[in-house]
Amino acid sequence: MSKIDDIEKELESLSRAEKALLLQRIVRDLGDSFPGVESTPGVCGGEPCIVRTRIPIWILEQMRRQGVSEADILRSYPTLRAEDLATAWAYVRAHREEIERQAEENAEA
């Protein structure tokens, strides 16, 4: 039996108020997640990348800061979609310090 199956059985025993509290906690935990971004240990140094690619978010942000248009970014990375860039920019807004630090660290390397 999977963990999800186990949790579903447990949910049946919770009151509506307990389920609402659990949902609030899950939403709070996921509130900082970006479905189109993943950080995988051992891939690109564990830095956040666009899913399906090994393109770190900080590289895309650096390109944008250097004045590269979204159209040119998409031409440079044919596996990217416009929605990937929208996700990247949202991630940058939510994690600006992290992205700036990664850009600086990689510029020094």
GIPEJO-V119663 format. One record per pair of residues at least 4 apart in sequence whose C-alpha atoms are under 7 Angstrom apart, sorted by the first residue. I is the first residue (numbers start at 1). J is the second residue. D is the distance in whole Angstrom. If there is no record, write none. Layout:
BEGIN
I,J,D ; I,J,D
END
This chain:
BEGIN
1,5,6 ; 1,6,7 ; 2,6,6 ; 3,7,6 ; 4,8,6 ; 5,9,6 ; 6,10,6 ; 7,11,6 ; 8,12,7 ; 10,14,7 ; 14,18,6 ; 14,19,6 ; 15,19,6 ; 16,20,6 ; 17,21,6 ; 18,22,6 ; 19,23,6 ; 20,24,6 ; 21,25,6 ; 22,26,6 ; 23,27,6 ; 24,28,6 ; 25,29,6 ; 26,30,6 ; 27,31,6 ; 36,50,6 ; 36,51,5 ; 36,84,7 ; 36,87,6 ; 37,48,6 ; 37,49,6 ; 37,50,5 ; 37,51,5 ; 38,48,5 ; 38,49,5 ; 38,50,6 ; 38,51,6 ; 39,46,5 ; 39,47,5 ; 39,48,4 ; 39,49,6 ; 40,46,5 ; 41,45,7 ; 41,46,4 ; 42,46,6 ; 44,54,7 ; 47,56,6 ; 48,56,6 ; 48,57,6 ; 49,53,7 ; 49,54,6 ; 49,55,5 ; 49,56,4 ; 49,57,5 ; 50,54,7 ; 50,55,6 ; 50,56,7 ; 50,57,7 ; 50,84,7 ; 56,60,7 ; 57,61,6 ; 57,88,6 ; 58,62,6 ; 58,99,5 ; 58,102,6 ; 58,103,6 ; 59,63,6 ; 60,64,6 ; 61,65,6 ; 62,66,6 ; 63,67,7 ; 63,68,5 ; 64,68,5 ; 64,69,7 ; 68,72,6 ; 68,73,7 ; 69,73,6 ; 70,74,6 ; 71,75,6 ; 72,76,6 ; 73,77,6 ; 74,78,6 ; 74,80,6 ; 74,81,7 ; 80,84,6 ; 81,85,7 ; 82,86,7 ; 83,87,6 ; 84,88,6 ; 85,89,6 ; 86,90,6 ; 87,91,6 ; 88,92,6 ; 89,93,6 ; 90,94,6 ; 91,95,6 ; 92,96,5 ; 92,99,6 ; 95,99,6 ; 96,100,6 ; 97,101,6 ; 98,102,6 ; 99,103,6 ; 100,104,6 ; 101,105,6 ; 102,106,6 ; 103,107,6 ; 104,108,6 ; 105,109,6
END
